[in-house]
Amino acid sequence: MRRPTVRVLPALLVVLAPLTAAWTAWSSSLDLEPSSKLWVSGTSTVRSWQCRATAFDADIQVTQDNGSPAAILAGDKAVSSVAVTVPTERLDCNNGTMNEHMLKALKAKDFPTITFTLAGYELAKQPDGVKVTLNGTLTLGGVQKAITMQADARQDGAGALRVTGAHELRMKEYGLKPPTLMLGTMKVNELVKVNFDLLLKD
C-alpha cells in the first residue's frame, strides 16, 4: 500500500510564519551612531594613558511599541537585550609600543573580542534623563565575570538617546598581567576604567 507523502517543510513554514511576523512586529533595534565612543583609561608609574576602540558594535533590541528614546527616558523598560562587542585589535593607544604590549596583555591572539551581554537593569528617573543600573556579563581575556555598572541616559537631539558611563576593573581579576614597558621603568597599574559615550537612534 502506498504511504501518503508528508510535506513537513511547507507545513512548518505555515506554522512559523505568524510567529516570525509577530516577532518582527514586537522587536526593533536602536542604531549606534558613528559619533559613539568607547575607550579604556588608566595610569602607570610614568603617566596616565588611554586606548580608544576604533571600531565596536552594540546590538540593542527594544520593544517596538514603546522602544523610542522618549519612552525610555520616561522610564519605560523597553530595552529587551544588549550585546556589545569590541575587537581587541581595534584598541588604539596612540603609541605603537603601547599597542603591542596592551594587545599581548589582553591575550588578543587567543581571545580576539571583548564582550558585554546584558542580564538585567533598573531605571531611576532624573531631572534630565534616567540613571541606569546595568547588570551583565563581561568577557575579557577569555574570562567571564558578572558585573554591575552605572550609566546616564538623556535626550540628545530629535529622536536620539545619549548613554554615558564607566566601569572600573582590575586586570588581574581576569587573569591578565598589566603591561610593563621601557625595561620595567613604566608599569601599568592593574586598575583600569572602561568608558563609553553612545549615541543611539531608533
GIHU-V492914 format. One record per pair of residues at least 12 apart in sequence whose C-alpha atoms are under 7 Angstrom apart, sorted by the first residue. I is the first residue (numbers start at 0). GAP is how many residues later the second one is. Records with the same first field share a line. If there is no record, write none. Layout:
BEGIN
I->GAP ; GAP
END
This chain:
BEGIN
24->39
25->37 ; 38
26->34 ; 35 ; 36 ; 37
27->33 ; 34 ; 35 ; 36
28->31 ; 32 ; 33 ; 173
29->30 ; 31 ; 170 ; 171 ; 172
30->169 ; 170 ; 171
31->26 ; 167 ; 168 ; 169
32->166 ; 167
34->164
35->161 ; 162 ; 163
36->159 ; 160 ; 161
37->14 ; 15 ; 157 ; 158 ; 159
38->12 ; 13 ; 14 ; 155 ; 156 ; 157
39->12 ; 152 ; 153 ; 154 ; 155
40->151 ; 152 ; 153
41->149 ; 150 ; 151
42->145 ; 146
43->142 ; 143 ; 144 ; 145
44->141 ; 142 ; 143
45->140
49->43
50->40 ; 41 ; 42
51->39 ; 40 ; 41
52->37 ; 38 ; 39
53->36 ; 37 ; 38
54->31 ; 35
55->29 ; 30 ; 31
56->27 ; 28 ; 29
57->25 ; 26 ; 27
58->23 ; 24 ; 25
59->21 ; 22 ; 23
60->18 ; 19 ; 20 ; 21
61->16 ; 17 ; 18
62->15 ; 16 ; 17
65->12
66->12
67->134
68->90 ; 91 ; 92
72->56 ; 57 ; 81
74->48 ; 50
80->37
81->35 ; 36
82->33 ; 34 ; 35
83->31 ; 32 ; 33
84->28 ; 29 ; 30 ; 31
85->27 ; 28 ; 29
86->25 ; 26 ; 27
87->20 ; 24 ; 25 ; 26
88->14 ; 19 ; 23
100->78
101->77
104->71 ; 72 ; 73 ; 74
105->35 ; 70
106->34
110->30 ; 31
113->25 ; 26
114->23 ; 24
115->20 ; 21 ; 22 ; 23
116->19 ; 20 ; 21
117->17 ; 18 ; 19
118->16 ; 17
119->14 ; 15 ; 16
120->12 ; 13 ; 14
121->12
127->26
128->24 ; 25
129->22 ; 23 ; 24
130->20 ; 21 ; 22
131->18 ; 19 ; 20
132->15 ; 16 ; 17 ; 18
133->14 ; 15 ; 16
134->12 ; 13 ; 14
135->12
139->34
140->33
142->31
148->18
149->15 ; 16
150->12 ; 13 ; 14
151->12 ; 13
158->42 ; 43
159->39 ; 40 ; 41
160->38 ; 39 ; 40
161->36 ; 37 ; 38
162->34 ; 35 ; 36
163->32 ; 33 ; 34
164->30 ; 31 ; 32
165->27 ; 28 ; 29 ; 30
166->26 ; 27 ; 28
167->23 ; 24 ; 25 ; 26
168->22 ; 23 ; 24
169->20 ; 21 ; 22
170->19 ; 20
171->18
177->12
END
